[in-house]
Amino acid sequence: MLKLFIWTEFCPDYTSGLAFAIAKDETDARKLIEEERGFNVYEWGNLEIKPLSRRIARSVSGGG
């Protein structure tokens, strides 16, 4: 079963952000994100894992 993996406070380049992946497990999710970004990530932040069997919503605002 696939799950939604959400990293808040994701900081691959010294700025706070958000990363997410739909994957089978955490290892697969991290690999997908690193492939999408093109480099290894060292500051992953906080992880939330959500099953895809229920509705979910999140929002992100940025600022300087």
PyMOL Python script that loads the backbone (N, CA, C, O; Angstrom):
from pymol import cmd

cmd.read_pdbstr("""\
ATOM      1  N   MET A   1       0.835  -1.180   0.000  1.00  0.00           N
ATOM      2  CA  MET A   1       0.000   0.000   0.000  1.00  0.00           C
ATOM      3  C   MET A   1       0.885   1.250   0.000  1.00  0.00           C
ATOM      4  O   MET A   1       1.860   1.336   0.747  1.00  0.00           O
ATOM      5  N   LEU A   2       0.535   2.191  -0.831  1.00  0.00           N
ATOM      6  CA  LEU A   2       1.276   3.448  -0.881  1.00  0.00           C
ATOM      7  C   LEU A   2       0.846   4.374   0.245  1.00  0.00           C
ATOM      8  O   LEU A   2      -0.294   4.330   0.709  1.00  0.00           O
ATOM      9  N   LYS A   3       1.783   5.214   0.674  1.00  0.00           N
ATOM     10  CA  LYS A   3       1.525   6.190   1.734  1.00  0.00           C
ATOM     11  C   LYS A   3       2.060   7.544   1.291  1.00  0.00           C
ATOM     12  O   LYS A   3       2.904   7.640   0.400  1.00  0.00           O
ATOM     13  N   LEU A   4       1.549   8.581   1.933  1.00  0.00           N
ATOM     14  CA  LEU A   4       2.029   9.937   1.697  1.00  0.00           C
ATOM     15  C   LEU A   4       3.031  10.280   2.785  1.00  0.00           C
ATOM     16  O   LEU A   4       2.702  10.234   3.971  1.00  0.00           O
ATOM     17  N   PHE A   5       4.261  10.628   2.389  1.00  0.00           N
ATOM     18  CA  PHE A   5       5.329  11.019   3.307  1.00  0.00           C
ATOM     19  C   PHE A   5       5.527  12.522   3.165  1.00  0.00           C
ATOM     20  O   PHE A   5       5.769  13.018   2.065  1.00  0.00           O
ATOM     21  N   ILE A   6       5.425  13.248   4.277  1.00  0.00           N
ATOM     22  CA  ILE A   6       5.534  14.704   4.269  1.00  0.00           C
ATOM     23  C   ILE A   6       6.640  15.117   5.227  1.00  0.00           C
ATOM     24  O   ILE A   6       6.623  14.742   6.400  1.00  0.00           O
ATOM     25  N   TRP A   7       7.598  15.884   4.735  1.00  0.00           N
ATOM     26  CA  TRP A   7       8.644  16.448   5.588  1.00  0.00           C
ATOM     27  C   TRP A   7       8.411  17.946   5.721  1.00  0.00           C
ATOM     28  O   TRP A   7       8.447  18.677   4.732  1.00  0.00           O
ATOM     29  N   THR A   8       8.172  18.395   6.938  1.00  0.00           N
ATOM     30  CA  THR A   8       8.089  19.823   7.213  1.00  0.00           C
ATOM     31  C   THR A   8       9.458  20.264   7.725  1.00  0.00           C
ATOM     32  O   THR A   8      10.232  19.434   8.201  1.00  0.00           O
ATOM     33  N   GLU A   9       9.755  21.515   7.636  1.00  0.00           N
ATOM     34  CA  GLU A   9      11.081  22.043   8.003  1.00  0.00           C
ATOM     35  C   GLU A   9      12.182  21.379   7.177  1.00  0.00           C
ATOM     36  O   GLU A   9      13.304  21.205   7.652  1.00  0.00           O
ATOM     37  N   PHE A  10      11.857  21.014   5.958  1.00  0.00           N
ATOM     38  CA  PHE A  10      12.789  20.414   5.004  1.00  0.00           C
ATOM     39  C   PHE A  10      13.782  21.493   4.577  1.00  0.00           C
ATOM     40  O   PHE A  10      13.378  22.514   4.020  1.00  0.00           O
ATOM     41  N   CYS A  11      15.073  21.283   4.830  1.00  0.00           N
ATOM     42  CA  CYS A  11      16.087  22.337   4.603  1.00  0.00           C
ATOM     43  C   CYS A  11      17.269  21.826   3.786  1.00  0.00           C
ATOM     44  O   CYS A  11      18.371  21.734   4.326  1.00  0.00           O
ATOM     45  N   PRO A  12      17.091  21.494   2.526  1.00  0.00           N
ATOM     46  CA  PRO A  12      18.219  20.996   1.754  1.00  0.00           C
ATOM     47  C   PRO A  12      19.210  22.079   1.346  1.00  0.00           C
ATOM     48  O   PRO A  12      20.342  21.768   0.974  1.00  0.00           O
ATOM     49  N   ASP A  13      18.805  23.346   1.410  1.00  0.00           N
ATOM     50  CA  ASP A  13      19.684  24.431   0.962  1.00  0.00           C
ATOM     51  C   ASP A  13      19.659  25.615   1.934  1.00  0.00           C
ATOM     52  O   ASP A  13      19.748  26.768   1.513  1.00  0.00           O
ATOM     53  N   TYR A  14      19.539  25.331   3.211  1.00  0.00           N
ATOM     54  CA  TYR A  14      19.557  26.335   4.282  1.00  0.00           C
ATOM     55  C   TYR A  14      18.329  27.241   4.298  1.00  0.00           C
ATOM     56  O   TYR A  14      18.335  28.270   4.973  1.00  0.00           O
ATOM     57  N   THR A  15      17.286  26.878   3.571  1.00  0.00           N
ATOM     58  CA  THR A  15      16.007  27.568   3.679  1.00  0.00           C
ATOM     59  C   THR A  15      14.952  26.531   4.023  1.00  0.00           C
ATOM     60  O   THR A  15      14.996  25.407   3.524  1.00  0.00           O
ATOM     61  N   SER A  16      14.014  26.900   4.865  1.00  0.00           N
ATOM     62  CA  SER A  16      12.988  25.970   5.310  1.00  0.00           C
ATOM     63  C   SER A  16      11.958  25.752   4.209  1.00  0.00           C
ATOM     64  O   SER A  16      11.525  26.699   3.552  1.00  0.00           O
ATOM     65  N   GLY A  17      11.577  24.515   4.019  1.00  0.00           N
ATOM     66  CA  GLY A  17      10.606  24.207   2.980  1.00  0.00           C
ATOM     67  C   GLY A  17       9.783  22.988   3.331  1.00  0.00           C
ATOM     68  O   GLY A  17       9.652  22.621   4.498  1.00  0.00           O
ATOM     69  N   LEU A  18       9.236  22.371   2.313  1.00  0.00           N
ATOM     70  CA  LEU A  18       8.370  21.212   2.458  1.00  0.00           C
ATOM     71  C   LEU A  18       8.718  20.233   1.346  1.00  0.00           C
ATOM     72  O   LEU A  18       8.965  20.635   0.210  1.00  0.00           O
ATOM     73  N   ALA A  19       8.737  18.960   1.675  1.00  0.00           N
ATOM     74  CA  ALA A  19       8.937  17.929   0.663  1.00  0.00           C
ATOM     75  C   ALA A  19       7.900  16.843   0.890  1.00  0.00           C
ATOM     76  O   ALA A  19       7.513  16.571   2.026  1.00  0.00           O
ATOM     77  N   PHE A  20       7.452  16.223  -0.198  1.00  0.00           N
ATOM     78  CA  PHE A  20       6.517  15.115  -0.042  1.00  0.00           C
ATOM     79  C   PHE A  20       6.743  14.093  -1.142  1.00  0.00           C
ATOM     80  O   PHE A  20       7.258  14.403  -2.216  1.00  0.00           O
ATOM     81  N   ALA A  21       6.344  12.867  -0.842  1.00  0.00           N
ATOM     82  CA  ALA A  21       6.418  11.791  -1.824  1.00  0.00           C
ATOM     83  C   ALA A  21       5.319  10.787  -1.518  1.00  0.00           C
ATOM     84  O   ALA A  21       4.951  10.585  -0.361  1.00  0.00           O
ATOM     85  N   ILE A  22       4.810  10.174  -2.547  1.00  0.00           N
ATOM     86  CA  ILE A  22       3.905   9.039  -2.401  1.00  0.00           C
ATOM     87  C   ILE A  22       4.739   7.819  -2.744  1.00  0.00           C
ATOM     88  O   ILE A  22       5.226   7.675  -3.866  1.00  0.00           O
ATOM     89  N   ALA A  23       4.898   6.937  -1.754  1.00  0.00           N
ATOM     90  CA  ALA A  23       5.816   5.815  -1.919  1.00  0.00           C
ATOM     91  C   ALA A  23       5.384   4.647  -1.042  1.00  0.00           C
ATOM     92  O   ALA A  23       4.434   4.752  -0.266  1.00  0.00           O
ATOM     93  N   LYS A  24       6.105   3.523  -1.181  1.00  0.00           N
ATOM     94  CA  LYS A  24       5.768   2.335  -0.396  1.00  0.00           C
ATOM     95  C   LYS A  24       6.335   2.377   1.014  1.00  0.00           C
ATOM     96  O   LYS A  24       5.742   1.823   1.940  1.00  0.00           O
ATOM     97  N   ASP A  25       7.508   3.045   1.188  1.00  0.00           N
ATOM     98  CA  ASP A  25       8.105   3.153   2.517  1.00  0.00           C
ATOM     99  C   ASP A  25       8.991   4.401   2.564  1.00  0.00           C
ATOM    100  O   ASP A  25       9.179   5.078   1.552  1.00  0.00           O
ATOM    101  N   GLU A  26       9.534   4.698   3.749  1.00  0.00           N
ATOM    102  CA  GLU A  26      10.327   5.917   3.926  1.00  0.00           C
ATOM    103  C   GLU A  26      11.584   5.920   3.064  1.00  0.00           C
ATOM    104  O   GLU A  26      11.948   6.953   2.501  1.00  0.00           O
ATOM    105  N   THR A  27      12.242   4.788   2.957  1.00  0.00           N
ATOM    106  CA  THR A  27      13.454   4.697   2.139  1.00  0.00           C
ATOM    107  C   THR A  27      13.153   5.034   0.685  1.00  0.00           C
ATOM    108  O   THR A  27      13.890   5.789   0.050  1.00  0.00           O
ATOM    109  N   ASP A  28      12.080   4.479   0.168  1.00  0.00           N
ATOM    110  CA  ASP A  28      11.663   4.751  -1.206  1.00  0.00           C
ATOM    111  C   ASP A  28      11.302   6.227  -1.379  1.00  0.00           C
ATOM    112  O   ASP A  28      11.644   6.832  -2.395  1.00  0.00           O
ATOM    113  N   ALA A  29      10.622   6.804  -0.404  1.00  0.00           N
ATOM    114  CA  ALA A  29      10.227   8.215  -0.466  1.00  0.00           C
ATOM    115  C   ALA A  29      11.455   9.125  -0.502  1.00  0.00           C
ATOM    116  O   ALA A  29      11.519  10.050  -1.312  1.00  0.00           O
ATOM    117  N   ARG A  30      12.420   8.867   0.364  1.00  0.00           N
ATOM    118  CA  ARG A  30      13.644   9.688   0.382  1.00  0.00           C
ATOM    119  C   ARG A  30      14.398   9.578  -0.943  1.00  0.00           C
ATOM    120  O   ARG A  30      14.900  10.575  -1.464  1.00  0.00           O
ATOM    121  N   LYS A  31      14.474   8.363  -1.481  1.00  0.00           N
ATOM    122  CA  LYS A  31      15.159   8.147  -2.756  1.00  0.00           C
ATOM    123  C   LYS A  31      14.476   8.938  -3.872  1.00  0.00           C
ATOM    124  O   LYS A  31      15.150   9.568  -4.687  1.00  0.00           O
ATOM    125  N   LEU A  32      13.147   8.907  -3.914  1.00  0.00           N
ATOM    126  CA  LEU A  32      12.408   9.649  -4.937  1.00  0.00           C
ATOM    127  C   LEU A  32      12.675  11.146  -4.843  1.00  0.00           C
ATOM    128  O   LEU A  32      12.862  11.810  -5.863  1.00  0.00           O
ATOM    129  N   ILE A  33      12.695  11.677  -3.633  1.00  0.00           N
ATOM    130  CA  ILE A  33      12.934  13.111  -3.447  1.00  0.00           C
ATOM    131  C   ILE A  33      14.354  13.480  -3.860  1.00  0.00           C
ATOM    132  O   ILE A  33      14.563  14.489  -4.534  1.00  0.00           O
ATOM    133  N   GLU A  34      15.326  12.672  -3.460  1.00  0.00           N
ATOM    134  CA  GLU A  34      16.711  12.970  -3.849  1.00  0.00           C
ATOM    135  C   GLU A  34      16.898  12.878  -5.358  1.00  0.00           C
ATOM    136  O   GLU A  34      17.649  13.667  -5.932  1.00  0.00           O
ATOM    137  N   GLU A  35      16.230  11.928  -6.012  1.00  0.00           N
ATOM    138  CA  GLU A  35      16.305  11.837  -7.472  1.00  0.00           C
ATOM    139  C   GLU A  35      15.679  13.073  -8.116  1.00  0.00           C
ATOM    140  O   GLU A  35      16.200  13.592  -9.103  1.00  0.00           O
ATOM    141  N   GLU A  36      14.563  13.546  -7.559  1.00  0.00           N
ATOM    142  CA  GLU A  36      13.882  14.721  -8.102  1.00  0.00           C
ATOM    143  C   GLU A  36      14.729  15.977  -7.921  1.00  0.00           C
ATOM    144  O   GLU A  36      14.769  16.829  -8.808  1.00  0.00           O
ATOM    145  N   ARG A  37      15.404  16.099  -6.782  1.00  0.00           N
ATOM    146  CA  ARG A  37      16.225  17.280  -6.496  1.00  0.00           C
ATOM    147  C   ARG A  37      17.582  17.212  -7.190  1.00  0.00           C
ATOM    148  O   ARG A  37      18.162  18.247  -7.518  1.00  0.00           O
ATOM    149  N   GLY A  38      18.092  16.001  -7.415  1.00  0.00           N
ATOM    150  CA  GLY A  38      19.372  15.857  -8.093  1.00  0.00           C
ATOM    151  C   GLY A  38      20.578  15.824  -7.172  1.00  0.00           C
ATOM    152  O   GLY A  38      21.711  15.851  -7.654  1.00  0.00           O
ATOM    153  N   PHE A  39      20.370  15.766  -5.853  1.00  0.00           N
ATOM    154  CA  PHE A  39      21.489  15.654  -4.913  1.00  0.00           C
ATOM    155  C   PHE A  39      21.007  15.087  -3.588  1.00  0.00           C
ATOM    156  O   PHE A  39      19.806  15.025  -3.324  1.00  0.00           O
ATOM    157  N   ASN A  40      21.973  14.668  -2.745  1.00  0.00           N
ATOM    158  CA  ASN A  40      21.644  14.110  -1.436  1.00  0.00           C
ATOM    159  C   ASN A  40      21.133  15.197  -0.506  1.00  0.00           C
ATOM    160  O   ASN A  40      21.623  16.326  -0.524  1.00  0.00           O
ATOM    161  N   VAL A  41      20.154  14.849   0.297  1.00  0.00           N
ATOM    162  CA  VAL A  41      19.577  15.778   1.275  1.00  0.00           C
ATOM    163  C   VAL A  41      20.096  15.382   2.651  1.00  0.00           C
ATOM    164  O   VAL A  41      20.091  14.201   2.999  1.00  0.00           O
ATOM    165  N   TYR A  42      20.546  16.364   3.438  1.00  0.00           N
ATOM    166  CA  TYR A  42      21.077  16.083   4.770  1.00  0.00           C
ATOM    167  C   TYR A  42      20.176  16.588   5.888  1.00  0.00           C
ATOM    168  O   TYR A  42      20.219  16.046   6.992  1.00  0.00           O
ATOM    169  N   GLU A  43      19.367  17.603   5.640  1.00  0.00           N
ATOM    170  CA  GLU A  43      18.453  18.154   6.647  1.00  0.00           C
ATOM    171  C   GLU A  43      17.021  17.866   6.227  1.00  0.00           C
ATOM    172  O   GLU A  43      16.403  18.656   5.513  1.00  0.00           O
ATOM    173  N   TRP A  44      16.492  16.715   6.680  1.00  0.00           N
ATOM    174  CA  TRP A  44      15.164  16.299   6.244  1.00  0.00           C
ATOM    175  C   TRP A  44      14.039  16.987   7.010  1.00  0.00           C
ATOM    176  O   TRP A  44      12.973  17.214   6.439  1.00  0.00           O
ATOM    177  N   GLY A  45      14.235  17.321   8.260  1.00  0.00           N
ATOM    178  CA  GLY A  45      13.158  17.939   9.038  1.00  0.00           C
ATOM    179  C   GLY A  45      12.254  16.905   9.680  1.00  0.00           C
ATOM    180  O   GLY A  45      12.665  15.773   9.939  1.00  0.00           O
ATOM    181  N   ASN A  46      11.019  17.309   9.933  1.00  0.00           N
ATOM    182  CA  ASN A  46      10.040  16.476  10.643  1.00  0.00           C
ATOM    183  C   ASN A  46       9.217  15.670   9.647  1.00  0.00           C
ATOM    184  O   ASN A  46       8.753  16.200   8.638  1.00  0.00           O
ATOM    185  N   LEU A  47       9.041  14.391   9.939  1.00  0.00           N
ATOM    186  CA  LEU A  47       8.319  13.500   9.029  1.00  0.00           C
ATOM    187  C   LEU A  47       6.928  13.186   9.556  1.00  0.00           C
ATOM    188  O   LEU A  47       6.752  12.855  10.729  1.00  0.00           O
ATOM    189  N   GLU A  48       5.937  13.295   8.666  1.00  0.00           N
ATOM    190  CA  GLU A  48       4.578  12.818   8.917  1.00  0.00           C
ATOM    191  C   GLU A  48       4.287  11.763   7.856  1.00  0.00           C
ATOM    192  O   GLU A  48       4.627  11.942   6.687  1.00  0.00           O
ATOM    193  N   ILE A  49       3.661  10.673   8.262  1.00  0.00           N
ATOM    194  CA  ILE A  49       3.287   9.620   7.317  1.00  0.00           C
ATOM    195  C   ILE A  49       1.775   9.469   7.375  1.00  0.00           C
ATOM    196  O   ILE A  49       1.200   9.270   8.445  1.00  0.00           O
ATOM    197  N   LYS A  50       1.134   9.567   6.209  1.00  0.00           N
ATOM    198  CA  LYS A  50      -0.320   9.498   6.125  1.00  0.00           C
ATOM    199  C   LYS A  50      -0.723   8.371   5.189  1.00  0.00           C
ATOM    200  O   LYS A  50      -0.195   8.265   4.082  1.00  0.00           O
ATOM    201  N   PRO A  51      -1.658   7.522   5.625  1.00  0.00           N
ATOM    202  CA  PRO A  51      -2.175   6.507   4.707  1.00  0.00           C
ATOM    203  C   PRO A  51      -3.011   7.187   3.627  1.00  0.00           C
ATOM    204  O   PRO A  51      -3.606   8.237   3.871  1.00  0.00           O
ATOM    205  N   LEU A  52      -3.056   6.609   2.466  1.00  0.00           N
ATOM    206  CA  LEU A  52      -3.829   7.198   1.380  1.00  0.00           C
ATOM    207  C   LEU A  52      -5.272   6.707   1.376  1.00  0.00           C
ATOM    208  O   LEU A  52      -5.951   6.771   0.352  1.00  0.00           O
ATOM    209  N   SER A  53      -5.731   6.223   2.505  1.00  0.00           N
ATOM    210  CA  SER A  53      -7.097   5.724   2.607  1.00  0.00           C
ATOM    211  C   SER A  53      -8.058   6.758   3.182  1.00  0.00           C
ATOM    212  O   SER A  53      -9.244   6.477   3.354  1.00  0.00           O
ATOM    213  N   ARG A  54      -7.546   7.965   3.483  1.00  0.00           N
ATOM    214  CA  ARG A  54      -8.433   9.010   3.998  1.00  0.00           C
ATOM    215  C   ARG A  54      -8.048  10.350   3.396  1.00  0.00           C
ATOM    216  O   ARG A  54      -6.947  10.520   2.871  1.00  0.00           O
ATOM    217  N   ARG A  55      -8.959  11.283   3.481  1.00  0.00           N
ATOM    218  CA  ARG A  55      -8.728  12.610   2.911  1.00  0.00           C
ATOM    219  C   ARG A  55      -7.792  13.409   3.811  1.00  0.00           C
ATOM    220  O   ARG A  55      -7.797  13.249   5.032  1.00  0.00           O
ATOM    221  N   ILE A  56      -6.987  14.273   3.187  1.00  0.00           N
ATOM    222  CA  ILE A  56      -6.037  15.085   3.938  1.00  0.00           C
ATOM    223  C   ILE A  56      -5.779  16.379   3.170  1.00  0.00           C
ATOM    224  O   ILE A  56      -5.815  16.405   1.940  1.00  0.00           O
ATOM    225  N   ALA A  57      -5.522  17.429   3.904  1.00  0.00           N
ATOM    226  CA  ALA A  57      -5.142  18.705   3.285  1.00  0.00           C
ATOM    227  C   ALA A  57      -4.066  19.354   4.138  1.00  0.00           C
ATOM    228  O   ALA A  57      -4.099  19.255   5.365  1.00  0.00           O
ATOM    229  N   ARG A  58      -3.111  20.020   3.495  1.00  0.00           N
ATOM    230  CA  ARG A  58      -2.069  20.788   4.166  1.00  0.00           C
ATOM    231  C   ARG A  58      -1.813  22.020   3.319  1.00  0.00           C
ATOM    232  O   ARG A  58      -2.075  22.020   2.116  1.00  0.00           O
ATOM    233  N   SER A  59      -1.309  23.055   3.936  1.00  0.00           N
ATOM    234  CA  SER A  59      -0.928  24.242   3.171  1.00  0.00           C
ATOM    235  C   SER A  59       0.405  24.756   3.679  1.00  0.00           C
ATOM    236  O   SER A  59       0.792  24.502   4.819  1.00  0.00           O
ATOM    237  N   VAL A  60       1.097  25.476   2.824  1.00  0.00           N
ATOM    238  CA  VAL A  60       2.403  26.025   3.166  1.00  0.00           C
ATOM    239  C   VAL A  60       2.427  27.475   2.730  1.00  0.00           C
ATOM    240  O   VAL A  60       2.051  27.792   1.601  1.00  0.00           O
ATOM    241  N   SER A  61       2.866  28.363   3.617  1.00  0.00           N
ATOM    242  CA  SER A  61       3.091  29.746   3.203  1.00  0.00           C
ATOM    243  C   SER A  61       4.555  30.062   3.385  1.00  0.00           C
ATOM    244  O   SER A  61       5.210  29.542   4.288  1.00  0.00           O
ATOM    245  N   GLY A  62       5.045  30.892   2.550  1.00  0.00           N
ATOM    246  CA  GLY A  62       6.447  31.267   2.630  1.00  0.00           C
ATOM    247  C   GLY A  62       6.586  32.730   2.973  1.00  0.00           C
ATOM    248  O   GLY A  62       5.602  33.464   3.065  1.00  0.00           O
ATOM    249  N   GLY A  63       7.763  33.117   3.149  1.00  0.00           N
ATOM    250  CA  GLY A  63       8.014  34.507   3.465  1.00  0.00           C
ATOM    251  C   GLY A  63       9.501  34.756   3.544  1.00  0.00           C
ATOM    252  O   GLY A  63      10.304  33.823   3.523  1.00  0.00           O
ATOM    253  N   GLY A  64       9.843  35.961   3.631  1.00  0.00           N
ATOM    254  CA  GLY A  64      11.250  36.279   3.666  1.00  0.00           C
ATOM    255  C   GLY A  64      11.555  36.964   4.907  1.00  0.00           C
ATOM    256  O   GLY A  64      12.707  37.328   5.143  1.00  0.00           O
TER     257      GLY A  64
END
""", "prot")
cmd.dss("prot")
cmd.show_as("cartoon", "prot")
cmd.util.cbc("prot")
cmd.orient("prot")
